């Protein structure tokens, strides 16, 4: 399979590291949406574990927008993701922060 960026006229392999992370996650989310659609059972939560990689702030915005769109398309009630980059996790609607042996729950402002 060959993936081509029609706007840039290049193959996916020619993208930056952040673009490759976004592309990889888009493909994985497409599989999750397909499985949600044809699986025959309700999945209420979409889980993503450290899939954001080392994204630039611009690509972090794209990543969060993609998660929100996947939530809408898949009719997931929640998207729970683990991220270590502030540019990613600061955009969450709520956060569970683990620090000093405790869990702190924060709601987004």
Backbone torsions as a table, in degrees:
resi	resn	phi	psi	omega
1	UNK	NA	140.2	179.4
2	UNK	-123.7	127.7	179.0
3	UNK	-106.8	128.7	-176.1
4	UNK	-122.2	134.2	173.9
5	UNK	-83.5	104.9	-174.5
6	UNK	-69.3	-25.0	178.9
7	UNK	-75.9	-38.8	-177.0
8	UNK	-95.7	-14.2	-178.8
9	UNK	68.1	36.7	-178.4
10	UNK	-135.7	161.7	177.0
11	UNK	-81.2	162.6	-179.1
12	UNK	-59.1	-33.8	-178.4
13	UNK	-65.4	-14.9	-179.4
14	UNK	-91.2	1.9	-179.3
15	UNK	-78.2	168.2	177.2
16	UNK	-73.0	171.1	177.9
17	UNK	-58.6	-43.6	178.5
18	UNK	-64.8	-38.7	177.4
19	UNK	-65.4	-36.1	178.1
20	UNK	-67.2	-37.1	176.6
21	UNK	-62.3	-46.4	179.9
22	UNK	-61.9	-44.4	-179.8
23	UNK	-63.2	-45.9	179.5
24	UNK	-60.4	-44.9	180.0
25	UNK	-67.7	-36.2	176.7
26	UNK	-60.6	-42.3	178.0
27	UNK	-65.4	-41.6	179.2
28	UNK	-66.1	-39.8	178.1
29	UNK	-67.3	-36.0	176.8
30	UNK	-61.4	-40.5	177.4
31	UNK	-65.3	-42.2	178.3
32	UNK	-61.9	-41.6	178.9
33	UNK	-66.3	-40.9	177.6
34	UNK	-62.3	-47.9	179.0
35	UNK	-61.4	-37.3	177.8
36	UNK	-62.4	-40.6	-175.8
37	UNK	-72.9	-41.3	-173.5
38	UNK	-104.3	-3.0	-173.6
39	UNK	-70.1	-24.3	178.8
40	UNK	82.4	6.7	176.8
41	UNK	-142.9	155.7	-176.1
42	UNK	-80.3	129.6	172.7
43	UNK	-114.5	115.7	-176.5
44	UNK	-89.8	-21.3	-173.9
45	UNK	-128.5	134.1	173.4
46	UNK	-100.4	122.7	-179.1
47	UNK	-106.3	134.6	175.3
48	UNK	-134.2	127.7	-176.4
49	UNK	-116.8	106.3	176.7
50	UNK	50.7	46.7	180.0
51	UNK	-92.7	-4.8	-175.7
52	UNK	-78.2	-21.1	179.3
53	UNK	56.7	-155.5	-179.7
54	UNK	-96.2	79.2	-176.4
55	UNK	-91.5	145.5	170.8
56	UNK	-68.7	162.6	177.2
57	UNK	-55.2	-37.4	178.8
58	UNK	-64.7	-45.6	179.0
59	UNK	-72.4	-27.8	174.3
60	UNK	-62.9	-41.6	176.6
61	UNK	-61.3	-42.5	179.0
62	UNK	-64.3	-39.8	-179.9
63	UNK	-61.9	-48.8	-180.0
64	UNK	-64.2	-41.2	177.4
65	UNK	-61.0	-38.6	179.4
66	UNK	-66.9	-41.4	176.8
67	UNK	-62.2	-41.9	179.3
68	UNK	-64.4	-38.6	178.6
69	UNK	-68.9	-40.2	177.1
70	UNK	-63.0	-38.4	177.9
71	UNK	-61.7	-43.9	-179.8
72	UNK	-66.5	-49.4	-177.8
73	UNK	-63.8	-39.2	-178.0
74	UNK	-87.5	-2.3	-178.4
75	UNK	54.4	41.0	176.3
76	UNK	-81.6	138.1	178.5
77	UNK	-77.0	-28.0	-179.9
78	UNK	-141.1	149.0	167.3
79	UNK	-121.9	119.7	178.3
80	UNK	-113.1	123.9	179.9
81	UNK	-134.4	150.0	176.3
82	UNK	-105.3	127.7	179.5
83	UNK	-146.7	144.6	179.6
84	UNK	-105.5	-6.3	-178.0
85	UNK	-94.5	124.5	178.2
86	UNK	-55.7	-35.5	179.8
87	UNK	-60.6	-23.4	179.1
88	UNK	-94.2	-59.1	-171.6
89	UNK	-69.4	-22.9	178.2
90	UNK	-68.3	-15.9	179.4
91	UNK	-89.4	-2.7	179.8
92	UNK	-69.7	152.1	177.9
93	UNK	-69.4	-30.7	175.6
94	UNK	-149.4	154.6	-177.0
95	UNK	-135.0	145.8	169.2
96	UNK	-113.6	112.1	-178.1
97	UNK	-103.5	130.4	178.7
98	UNK	-105.7	120.0	-176.3
99	UNK	-155.1	133.3	176.4
100	UNK	58.8	33.5	179.4
101	UNK	77.9	10.6	179.9
102	UNK	-127.0	157.6	175.4
103	UNK	-110.3	128.3	179.7
104	UNK	-116.8	126.7	178.9
105	UNK	-100.0	126.6	179.0
106	UNK	-121.1	134.1	171.2
107	UNK	-92.2	145.2	178.4
108	UNK	-68.7	148.8	-179.7
109	UNK	-75.0	NA	NA
